[in-house]
Amino acid sequence: MITYPSFTVEPWCLRETALNLEVLAQSESVFALSNGHIGWRGNLDEGEPHGLPGSYLNGVYERRPLPYAEAGYGYPESGESVINVTDGKVIRLLVNDHPCDLRYGRVLAHERVLDFRSGVLSRTARWSTPGGRTVRITSRRLVSFTQRAVAAVVYEVEPVNGRARVAVQSELVANEQLPHTEGDPRVAAVTGAPLVGEEHFAQDTRLRLVHRTVRSGLRVGAAADHLIDGPEGTRWTAQSEPDVSRLTVTAELEPGQRLRLVKFVAYGWSGQRSLPAVHDQVDAAVAAAVSTGWEGLAHEQRTFLDRFWAGADVEVEGDAQIQQAVRFALFHVLQAAARGENQAIPAKGLTGTGYDGHSFWDIESYVLPVLTFTAPQAVASALRWRHRTLPAARQRAHQLGLAGATFPWRTISGAECSAYWPAGTAAFHVNADIAMAAVRYVLVSGDEEFERGVGLDLLVHTARLWRSLGHHDAEGVFHIDGVTGPDEYSAIARDNLYTNLMARQNLLVAADLAIRHPDRAEELGVDEEEAAAWRDAAARMAVPYNETLGVHEQSAGFTRFQHWDFDSTPPEHYPLLLHYPYFDLYRKQVVKQADLVLAMMESPNTFTDEEKARNFAYYDALTVRDSSLSACCQAVLAAETGHLRLAYAYLGEAALMDLDDLEHNTRDGLHIASLAGTWIALVVGFGGLRRHAGEDGRPDRLGFAPRLPEALSRVAFTVTVRGRRLKVDIGPASARYVLEEGEPLTVLHHGEPLTVTAGKPVDRAVSPLPARPEPQQPRHRRPAGLLSGDEAGEEPQE
């Protein structure tokens, strides 16, 4: 999208200089505002035209039956879909009885700006009615980081070329009509009108609606209050009905006069509290917002973001587009998680209905690593949500005949929502992804209370799963059979390497923590025999390897499969899942997304440098990147194995996934994990950030191996480690380490220990890597950054 002429490249904002209705749905996603609890898509204030109207509350969903042609034991009975809750951002405008609909009349100017530092979406427009009366419209919108239940809008209108009679209708509206899309499994299921009215109210400037979902039984409340500033004679009335509560303000305006409306909106929901309780909750929240005022909310928002950027900003010199993209990415990752407060982080955040609003394993593996170093409180919150769903995960494991806990592949409430078990139930790696996210958080934050409580619970129950899911063969090797790894073009595999290595770490750390916290281990029933069984399974874990090829296998026997015929696959047949049956994909050597490459990133000490180089070259030639989760991982391993030009190309793909709408589904919401992947490619890839084992064998020491591609002259980033804020500033030949806050910190630079003290920067030279031939990619799937102008239609293999 950023390539449309109406989008500009600026370091601290996303600016759209003209309205393009062809990409309206995409722009609604990129201009979305959220705080992790409330999500407002970037719809136009007037409500229409729209691509996909959207207002979301984290955790609010509707159940729907999951149909099966042939049911089976253990299949999930119902799915969950995020719903469009009461829309509080609608402010309709009529000018001399003409509705302000930008498809009619003339749009003389239109600009929107999403400011990453203020957290405010601003809009200015000049519009002429079909009758020729021109008005200037300005609005500012925010979803508060500091007052979790609150969002607010300032809306102003003034005539330009003569007297105008204006009417502004501020609404709370439920059960908005949504567009219907079919044929793509990545979009949301249709849930019809999911909200049933329980209460509607309108009096003076105050509005309120309370609804209840039909099947999931969740109660949703929304309230609004207004401040009105207009010329003498300005009047307003309020009215309500079950699905609409409306304040109508009318005024006669001369040029130079304006009508200003400040709208404060508050949301609340519960599956247990009564109607009066939800009613009172939203009324209290909106009253607090009115007391704070717009300027107060905006000041709180800026202060919150100033603190965030001080510890999270990534500076990039040499590519202005990447600089903008990484800040866009970090802003939206923060929005997805900041005030979730023990709720899930959906794959699309709260920016759209893609994937039905479900949370997947990629939150723990892609999003939480970024937040661990930049906003750790959000990580603790997301993991507490997983811990809250532990009873459901234990029940699911019991249903499957397993010990411990089986966390769902996709969910909102904690129940498995995948009707396709080879991709869902069989993707057991999610359990280790959750466990190791808890380990990462504790190691970086030093939160020992979390380790003793939530962390140990998650580690123990997931370790029990692995021990019951796997088995020792006659030679004592531990195998985990019938699982699906990250690559969803392979399913029901034996010894998926990523799954095995993550399970091994899970088992070892669980045994370690049981020793560190014997009282809690006793509470959980962990004895010496069980811990020893975990260690034995980890020590004897199968690690598939093809001796002939000299590469690790993604799963046992994978390298013996027939190769996919890339030469006969036309470019328009990607993504393959929309054009070929899974039966064909499952039995060929074709990789949807980084799997073994991700294993090398997550378990780097398992592989030698030469093994990494051979593995990466082999699997890069098979990986089609039909998932937005892939490019950032490939960027990391390309950088580590010395292919910096290729790493830079993969960085561009991850960074521009939504800004350029690379997968043609940004309309359904942003790819939060790919946005997080922008940080991963820069910090883990070019910064070389890794966790290394300390003297006790625990991977609790940070290391860096910085190297930049020729296209970038500088990358600087900040990470927070156990209360210490460290800035790493990388140039072409050297890196500088600056401790900005906290006690001295010892890190590794290309394997060499160095201690950084506040006020005493440390400079080190960058170590070169041996030159290697650049890996090939499948035909038509070469990253765009490596294509020259005459290669756009036909990508040669090198």
N, C-alpha and C positions, 0 to 999 in steps of 0.2 A: 504493500500500500504506500510505503514511503516514496516509491518511485513515481506515484501519480504527481503531476505538476503542482497540485494543490497542497502537497505536504513538503515542509521545509526541514532541513537538517540543522538543528540547533542543540547545544550541549545540555540544556537543562529543561527543555520542554518539547512537547509534540504539538506542532502548529499546523492547522488546516486552513488554507487561505481562501478556499472556495468550496461550496457544497457540491458534492458529486453523488447524485442519488444512486448511481450504479454500484457504489461501494458503501452505501449507507449502513448496511448491517455490519460490515467489517469495521467501519469507523465507530459504531456503537460499542463494539468490543474493546477497541484500543482506547477509547475515551471513557471507559467504565470507571466508576469510583466504588471503593469498598473499604471496609476496615476489618474484614474477616468475620464479621457478624451480619452486617447489612451490605448488600450489593445493589448498586444502581447502574444499569447499562447507560451508555452515553446517548440515550434517546434525545431528540430535540424536545425542548421544553413544552412545546405545544402538543406533544403526543403523536402527531402525524405530520408528514409521512414517517414511517418507521420500517426498519427491517425486521427486528425482533424486539418487541417491548419486553422489558425485564426488570423486575425488582425481586430480590431474593433475600431470604433469611437463612443463615447457616444452620442446617439441621432440620429444616422444614421440608417435608416431602409428602408425596402421596403414594400409597401402595397400589400396585396393579398386578393382576394375575400373570404368571409366566406360562404361556401355552406350550405344550409339548406334543409333537406328533406321536411320540411313544414315551410315556413317563417311566421313571426308574427310581429305585430306592435312593434316597439321599439327594435327589434333585431339589433345589430351592423351589418353594411353592409360590412365592410372590416376589416381585421386583419393587424397586423404589425409584421414584423420579422426583427431582427437584421441581418445584412449582413456582410460577410467577405469582408472588403474593401481592397484597394491596399496593398499588402504585401511588406513591406520594409525590412524585416529581412532576406530575402533569399540571401545567398552567396554560390553559387555552386562551387565545386572544382573538377578539373580533374588533375590526376597525370599520366603522360605518357599515356595520352588519355583515362585513365580509370576514369569514373565518381565516385566520392566518395559517394557511397551508402553502408551503413553499413550492408546491407543484403548480400553483396558480398565481396569477399576477406576475410580478417581476422581482427577482432577487437581484438587487443592485450591488450588494456586498454581503459576504458571510465569512466569518472567521471563528474558529474554535482553538483554544489553547489549553492544553493540560500541563500545568506547571508542577514539576517533580519536587520542587523545594517548598512550595506553599500548600500542595495537595488540593488545589482548587482548579476546577474546570470552568473556564471563562468563555463567553460567547458574545459576539457583536454581529448585528445584521441590520441591513437596510432593505426594506421590502415595500413594494408598491402594490396596492390592491388592484383588482381588475378595473376599478373605477379611477385609478390614478393617484390615490392618496398615499403618500410615502410616510413610513414611520421608521424610527430607529429603535431597535430592540437590543438590550444588553442583559446578560444574566451571569451569575456566578453560582457555583454549586459545590458543595463539599459533603463528604460522609466523614463524620468526626472520628478521629483516632482517640480522643480523650473522653468524649461522652459517647460510650459505645452504642447506645440505642438511638442516636440522633443523626439526622441529616438535615441540610438546610439549603435554601435557594434564595437568592436575591434576583428579582425580575423587575426590569424597568422598561417603560415604553414612552416615547415622546414623538409627536408629529414633526415632520420636516418641512412640508410644503403647504401648510394650511391647517385650519381647524379640523379636529378629528374627534368623533365620538367613539370611545373605546370601552370595551367590556373585557375584563380579565376574569377567567373562571379557574380558580384553584381547586383541585379535586383530590380526593382519595377514591380510587376506583379499583374494584376487584373483578376477577374473572374476565380480564381483557381477552379479546379475540387474538389468537396466535396463528402465525402461518403454519402450514402443514408441509412437511418434507418427508419424502420416502426414499428408500433405496440405499441409504448409507448407514451402516451400523454404528457410526460414531455420533449420530445425532440423537436427540431425545425422543423418547416415546411420547405419544399424544395422550394426555390425561383429561381432556375435555375441560369442564368447569369444575375445578377441584374444591372450591370454597363454598360453604353454605353459611349464609348470613345469620348471625346471632344478635347483633346489636348495631344500630346506626343512629348517629347523633350529629346535629349541626345547630349551633347557637352562637350568635354574635360572630366572632372571628374563629371560633373553635370547631373542629371537625373530629369525628371518630368513627371507625368501623371495627367490629369484632366478628371474625369468622371462625369456622371450624372445618377441618378437612373431612371428607366423607369417610375414607377408609382408615387412614392412619390416626385419626382422632386428635390431631394437634390443633390447639387454639391459637389464632393469630390476631393480634390487635395492632391498629395503627391510629395515631392521633396527630392532628396538625393544629397549629395556631399561627396567627399572622400579625404582622405590623404593617399598617397601610399609611402611605404618605402621598397625598395628592392635592390638587387645588381645591379651593372652596367649591362645595357642591358635590364632592366625591361621596358616593354612597355604596353600601354593600348589603347583601342579603345572604342568608345561608339556608340550605335545604338538604335533606338526606333521604335515601331509600336504601334497601338492603345492600346493594353493590356499589353505590355512589354516594359520597358526601361532598357537597360543593359549596364554596364561597364565591359569590359573583360580585365583583367590584366594578362600578361604572363611573366614568368621568368624561367631561368635555375638556379637551386639551387644546390650547393654542401652541404654536411653535415656541419653543423655549420652556414650555411646561412639561412636566413628566409625571407619570404615575409610577410609584415604587411600591413593590410588594415584597416583604421579607417573609418567607415561609419556613417554619420549623416543623419537622416531622419526626415522630418517635415510633419505634416498633418494639413489640414484645411478643413472645410466643411461649407456649408450654404444653406439654402432654399431660400435665397433672393439675395445674392451678385452675381455679374456678374462673368464671366469666368476670365477676367483680374484681378479682385479683389482677387479671390481665388488663382490664379496664383501668384500674387505678395505677398500674405500672406505667402504662403509656402516657396517661395524663400527667403523672409526676415527672416523667422524663422530658416531656415537651415543655412543661412549666420551667424546669431547670434550664432548658435550652433558651427559652425566651428571656429568662433572667440573665443568662450569659450574654445574649445578643449576638448578632452576626459578627461584629468586629471582635468580640471576645472569642468566639469559636474559631475564627480565622487566625487569631493570635496563638491560641492553644495549638492549632494544627501546625503552624509554622514552627513553633517551639519543639513540638514532638519530632517533626521531620529534621530539624537542625541537629537534634541529638542522634537520630538515626544515621544521617549522612556523615556525621563526624566519625562514626565507627564503621561505615559500610561503603563509602564511595570508592569507585574504581576510576582512575584517571587514565585516559588513553590518548596518546599523541601519535599522529600519522594517519588516522582514519576517523574523520569526524562522524561518519555514520555509525561506526562501532561505539564511539563515545556516547552518542545519543542512545543507541540501542541498549547498552549495558545499564544506563541509568533508568531508562524506560523499564527494563527487565527488573531491576532491583525494586523500583517503586511498586510494580504490580505484584512481585513476590511478597513484599511487605503488606500490601493491601489484602492479599489472600489470607494472611495469617495473623496479623498484628493483634486483633481483638477476638480471635476465634474462641478463646477461653474454654478449653476442654471440649471443643468440637473438631470435626474432621477438617482437613484442607482439601477441597475438591480439586480434581485434575484441571478444571477450568476456573478455579477460584470461584468468585461470585460474579463472573462476567458474562455468563451465558449458560445454556442448557445442554451443551455438548456432553456426551457420555452420561446423560441423565443426572448430571450433578454429582457423580460418584467420586469417591476417593479411591485411589489405586496405590500399589506399591511404590510407584515412582515418587510419591510425596516423601516417603522415608529415604529413598535412594538418591533423589535429585534436589528436592526443595529443602528438606531439613539440613543437609550439609551446608547450604548457603546460610540459612538462618542460624545455625549453630555458631558460626563465626561473626554474625552481624546482628542478630536479634534473638539471643538464646531463650528468652522468656517465651517466645512463640513456639519454640521446639518443645519445651517442657509441657506446654499446653496441649500440643498435638499428640504427644505421647501419653499424656493423661487421658485423652480421649480413647486411645487404643486400650489403655489399661481399664477404662470404664467398660469397654466392650469385651473384656476378658471372659466373663461368664458365658457370653454367647459363643466365643471362640472355643471354650472348653466343651460346651455342649456340642458344637459342630464336630470337634475331634472325636467325641464319644460316638456320635452318629456314624462317623466314618470308621469306627473300630480302632481308633488311635488314642494314645495317651497325650497328655498335655493340652495344647491349644492349637487350633487351626483357624487362623485369621482369614477373613474373606479377601478374595481378589478384588472385588469391587463392591462398594457399599456406601450407604449414608448413615444408617443407624447402627451398623455392626453386624447385620445379617448378610449372608452371601446373596448377591443379586445377579450372579451370572448364570444364565440358563444354558450356557455352553460349557460343559464341565472340562473338556480337554484344555481350554484356556483358563477356566476359572478354578475349579476345585484342584486341578492338577498343578497349578502354579504355586506350589508349596513354598517357594523361595520367599514369598512375602513375609513369612514368619521370621526368617533370619534377617530380612531387611529391617523389620521393626526392632528386633532385638539389637542389631548392630547400630541402629540409629540411637538407641538409648545409651549404648556404650560410648559412641562418639560424643554425644551430648555431655555425659559425665566427665569424660577425659578432658574435654575442652573447657567446660564450665567449672569443674571441681565441685559439683553439687552432690555432696555425699549423702544428704538426706534423700534425694531422689534415687540414688544408687541403692540404698538400703530398702527403699519402699517399692516404688513403681518399677525401677530398673530390675531389681532382683526378681520380682514377680514375673515380669516379661521374659527374662532370661531363663528362669527355671522351667516355665511351662512350655516355652519353645524348644528348649533342650530335650525335654521329655518327648515332644513330638518327633524330633529327629531320631531319637533312639528307638522309638516304636515304629517309625516309618521305614527305616533302613534295616539292613541285616548283614551279618558276617557270612562270607562264603566259606567253603571248605579250607581255603588257605588263610582265613582270618581277615581278608580284605572286607571293608565295610562299604556296602553299595546302597544307593538310594534309587529305586527303580520306579518307572511309571510317572514321571513328573514332567512338567513343562517349565522351561527356563524363561528368561526375558525374551528370547526370540520366539515370537508367536507363529512363525512359519515352521516351527518344529514342535512336536507335542508328544506326550507320553513316552519320554525318552528314558534311557537308562544312564544313570550317572552324569546328569547335566553338570558340567564342570563348575559353572557359576553357583548353582545350588549347593553342590558338595563343598566348595570352599567357604561359602557363607555359613553353611551348617557347621563346618569344622570350627570356625571362629566362634559361633554361637555356643557350641558345646564346651570349648575350652574356657571361655570367659564365664559361663555359668558355673563351671566347676571351681574356677578361681574365686568367684564372688561367694560361693557357698562356704569356702574356707575363711574368707575375709569377714563374713557376717554369720557366724555359727548359730546365733540365737534365731535369726530370721530363717536360716536354712532349716533349723529344727521345726519352726512353725510351718514351713512348707513341706515338711516330711522328707527332706533331702538327707540321706545318710551317706557314709563313706563309700558304700558299695555302689550306690547310684552315681555318685560323682566319679568314681573310678571307671564305671561303664561309659560315661560321657567321654572321659579322657581317652579311653581305649578306642572308641569309635572314631574320635577325631584323629588319633595317631595312625589309624589304619584306613582312613578315608580313601576311596578310589579316586585317582587323578588320571583320567583317560589321556593317552598319548600315542601318537602314531610314529613308531620308530622309523619307518621307511621315509615318511615325509619330513620328519623332524619337527612336527608341530603338535601342540595339544589339540585334543578333540573337543568340540563344543559339547558333545555327549558321546558315549561309547558307540563306536561304529559310524559316526557322522561322516568322517572323511572317506568312507567307502560307498556313500550314496552317489547316485548319478548326479552330475552337475546340471543345474538349471540351464536351459538354452537361452542365454541372454541375447545372442545375436538375432534370434527369431522373435524376440519380445519387443513390440513397438513401444515407443515412449508414452503413447497415450494409454497404455495398459498398466501404468503405475498409478496408484498402489495396486499391487498384484491381488490383494484380497478382494478387490471389487471386480476382478475379471477372471480369476482362476479358482477352482475348488480347493479347499484345504487339503483334500485327499492328495492332490498333485503336489502341493507345496510341501506337505509333511515328509514326502519321500525323496526330496531332492536337496542338493546342496545349494540352498539359497537362504539368506539371512535377512529377516525383516529389520532387525535393529541390533545394536551392539549387545552381544551376549558374552562370548569368551573375551572380547575386548573389554567389556565392563568388568569381568572377573579379574583381568590384569590390573585394572584401575583400583578395584576394591581390595585386592589381595596382592599388592605389588611384590612382597617379599617371597612369594611362592615361585616366581619366575626369574631366571637370569636375564641379563640384558639381551643376550643373543636370542633366547627363547621369545622374549617380547617382540623383537624385531621380526623373527620368522612368523610368529603367530599373527602379528598385525598385518603383514604383507599377505598372508594366506587368506585371512578373513575379510580384509578390505576389498578383495576381489569378488567376494560373494555377497556383500552387504548392500542392499538396495535402499536402505533408509526410508522405508515406508512408514516409519514411526518418527515423530518429532523427538524421541528420546535418544536417537542414535548419534547425531552429528557431534554433540559436545563430547561424548565419550571417545569418538574417533579422533577428535581434535586433541584430546589429552594424550592418547597413545601415539598419535602422529608426532606430537611435540617431543615426547619422551624418547622416541626411537629416531629422532633426528630429521623428521620430515616437516620442517617448520612452514614451508610454503603450503603444504597440504593441510596442516593444522590450522593455518590462517583461513583457508577456504572453508573448512568445516566450522570454524568459529563464525564466519559470516552467515552460514546457513542456520546455525542455532540462533544467532542474534536477530536475524531478520525473519524468523519463522512466521511471526504475526505481522510485523510491519510491512513485509512484502507478500503476506498471505500465501506462503509457499505451498501449503497443503490444501489450499482452496476451501478451508473450513473455519477460518477465523470468524466468520459470521456467527458461529455457534459458541464463541467464547475463546479466550486466549489459552495458549498452551503453557501453563504455568511451569511445568517441569523444563520445557525447552528454554523459557525465559531464565530460569535458574541455571540452565546449562550455559548461558552466556557468561555468567560469573565463573562457572566450573572451567570452561575452556580457557578463560583468561588467567584465573588464579591457580587452578590445579594444573592446567596445561602449560601456559607460558611462565607462570610463577613456580611451577613444580612443587606445589604444596602437597606434602605427604605426612602421614603419621608413622613414626618409626618406634621400634621397641626400645624401651629403656633398660636399665640394669635388671629389673625384675621381670623382664620379658613382656611387659604390657606396652602396647603401642601408644605411649603417652608423650613422646617427644616429637615436636614439629620439625619438619625439614623442608627446605626449599632447594629447587634446582632450576633457577631462572634462566630462560633463553627466549629471545624475541625473534620473530620473523623479520625479514628486511623491511616489510611494509610498515612496521611500527617502530617508532623511535623511542617510545617510553610507555611503560605501564606501571602504575603505582596503585597499591591497594592496602587496605587496613583490615586486620583481623584482631579479634579480642579473644584472649586465651587466659582463663583463670584470673580475670580482673585486670589483665595487662593488655594495653592497646598497642599493637605493633604495626608500623607502617613499613611496607617493603616497596622500594622504589627502584625499578629495573630499567637500565639503559642497554644499548647494544653490546657493551663490553663489560659492564660492572653492575652490581646491585648494592643499594644502600639500605641498611636496616636501622630504623629509628623507633625507639621505645617512647611513645607519646604519653603513656600513663602507666603507673604501676611499678612493682618491684622488678629487679633485674630478671631477664628471661634468657635461658639458653636454648638455642635452636641449632639446626644443622644447615650448612650451606654447601651443597654438593658433597654431602657426607662429612664435612669438617665442622666440629662443634664451635660455636661462637656465642659469647654472652653479651647481651645488649643491655645497657643501662640508660636510664632517662638522661637526656642532655648529652649523650656521647654516641653519635651515629657511628656505625661500623660499615666500612666499604669492603667489598670483595669482588674479585674478578669472576666473570662468567666462564665456566668450563665449556670448551667446544665438544661436539659430538662427532663420531666418525661418519663420513659420508656414506650413504647407502642409496641404491636405486629406488626411485619413488614407486610405491605400490600402484598397482592397477585398480580400477574400479569397474563394476559391471557397465556394459555399454548402455548409454543414455542415462547413467546415474552418476556421472562424474560431477563433483561439486561445482557449482556455477563459478566460483572464484577462480577455477583453473581453466575456464574456457576462454579462448580468444574469439573475436567476432566471427571468424569463418568456421568456428567449431560449434556454433550454437545448434545446428541441426544434426551434426554427426560428430560424436566424440571419439577421437582415435584413442587407442590404447597405446601406452608407452612401454 
